[in-house]
Amino acid sequence: MDTLTRARRSENMRRIRSTGMKPELIVRSLIHRLGFRFRLHAPELPGKPDIVRRRSKQAIFVHGCFWHQHPSEKCLDGRLPKSNTSYWHPKLSRNVERDLLAIRSLKKAGWRVLVIWECETRNIAQLGRRLRQFLHSR
């Protein structure tokens, strides 16, 4: 059962942005500090990756653990809500399917893809190493 009124829940959902959130800003800042240039949200690419390096054909998605259902058992943010499951399960499942399709399409077109989960942005040192390794590899 939802603890918020229908109007309040609607207002909360309306305020959720799709770009420029804190995890994405952290990743962008780290990439910039590593000395790499990039483009944001390439609408012509499958899945509209959050960060794109065209010359090296690298695409980075920064996924929110809840909205993209982080499959790690260690991540508590990736769990399905207990209320209104008939709404949430199909909605979040579609997100996961769409993500997999976009990643598959990009890889088929010769792109290298990295998915960074929101919970991974909490460990900056580890994330920096992962980004450096991905961005330097060919």
C-alpha positions in Angstrom: 0.0 0.0 0.0 1.3 3.4 -0.9 1.8 5.8 2.0 1.3 8.9 -0.2 -1.9 10.3 -1.7 -2.4 9.8 -5.4 -1.9 13.6 -6.0 1.3 13.6 -3.9 2.7 10.5 -5.7 1.9 12.1 -9.1 3.7 15.3 -8.0 6.8 13.3 -6.9 6.9 11.4 -10.2 6.6 14.5 -12.2 9.7 16.0 -10.6 12.0 13.1 -11.6 14.4 14.3 -14.3 15.9 12.0 -16.9 19.2 13.8 -17.5 21.7 15.7 -15.4 21.2 13.7 -12.2 23.9 13.5 -9.6 25.2 10.0 -10.7 25.6 11.2 -14.3 27.3 14.4 -13.2 29.8 12.4 -11.1 30.6 10.2 -14.1 31.0 13.2 -16.4 33.2 15.0 -14.0 35.5 11.9 -13.6 35.8 11.4 -17.4 36.6 15.1 -17.8 39.3 14.9 -15.1 40.8 11.9 -16.9 41.3 14.2 -19.9 38.6 12.8 -22.2 36.1 14.8 -24.3 32.7 13.5 -24.9 29.2 14.3 -26.2 26.0 13.9 -24.2 22.8 12.1 -25.0 23.2 11.2 -28.7 19.6 10.8 -29.9 20.6 9.1 -33.1 22.1 6.1 -31.3 20.1 3.2 -29.9 19.1 3.9 -26.3 20.4 7.5 -26.4 23.6 6.8 -24.4 24.3 9.3 -21.6 27.9 9.8 -22.7 29.3 9.2 -26.2 32.9 9.2 -27.6 32.2 8.9 -31.4 35.8 8.5 -32.6 36.5 5.6 -30.4 32.9 4.3 -30.6 32.4 4.2 -26.9 29.0 4.6 -25.3 28.4 4.9 -21.5 25.0 4.5 -19.9 24.5 5.8 -16.3 21.6 3.8 -15.0 19.5 4.5 -11.9 19.3 1.3 -9.9 15.6 1.6 -9.4 14.5 2.6 -12.8 16.7 0.1 -14.6 16.4 -2.7 -12.0 20.0 -3.2 -11.0 20.3 -7.0 -10.8 23.0 -7.1 -8.1 21.9 -8.6 -4.8 24.0 -6.1 -2.9 22.1 -3.2 -4.3 18.9 -2.5 -2.3 17.8 0.3 -4.6 17.1 -2.1 -7.5 14.2 -3.9 -5.7 10.7 -3.8 -7.0 8.3 -1.7 -4.8 5.9 -3.8 -2.7 2.9 -1.5 -3.5 1.1 -1.3 -6.8 3.1 -4.2 -8.3 0.7 -4.6 -11.2 1.9 -1.2 -12.4 5.6 -1.3 -11.5 6.5 -4.8 -12.7 5.6 -4.3 -16.4 6.9 -0.7 -16.4 10.3 -1.6 -15.0 10.5 -4.8 -17.0 10.0 -2.8 -20.2 12.9 -0.5 -19.2 15.2 -3.5 -18.7 14.2 -5.0 -22.1 14.7 -1.6 -23.8 18.2 -1.3 -22.2 19.3 -4.8 -23.4 18.0 -4.1 -26.9 19.9 -0.8 -27.0 23.1 -2.3 -25.8 22.8 -5.2 -28.2 22.2 -2.8 -31.1 25.2 -0.7 -30.2 27.5 -3.7 -29.9 26.3 -5.1 -33.2 27.2 -1.7 -34.8 30.7 -1.9 -33.4 30.4 0.2 -30.3 31.9 -0.6 -27.0 29.4 -0.1 -24.2 29.8 0.5 -20.5 26.9 0.5 -18.0 27.5 2.3 -14.7 25.0 1.8 -12.0 23.9 4.6 -9.6 25.2 2.7 -6.6 28.7 2.4 -8.2 29.0 6.2 -8.2 29.3 6.1 -4.4 32.9 4.7 -4.6 34.7 7.4 -6.7 38.1 5.7 -6.6 36.8 2.4 -7.9 34.6 4.1 -10.5 37.6 6.2 -11.7 39.7 3.1 -12.2 36.9 1.4 -14.1 36.3 4.4 -16.3 40.1 4.8 -17.0 40.3 1.2 -18.0 37.3 1.4 -20.3 38.3 4.7 -21.9 41.9 3.7 -22.6 41.1 0.3 -24.0 40.5 -0.2 -27.7 
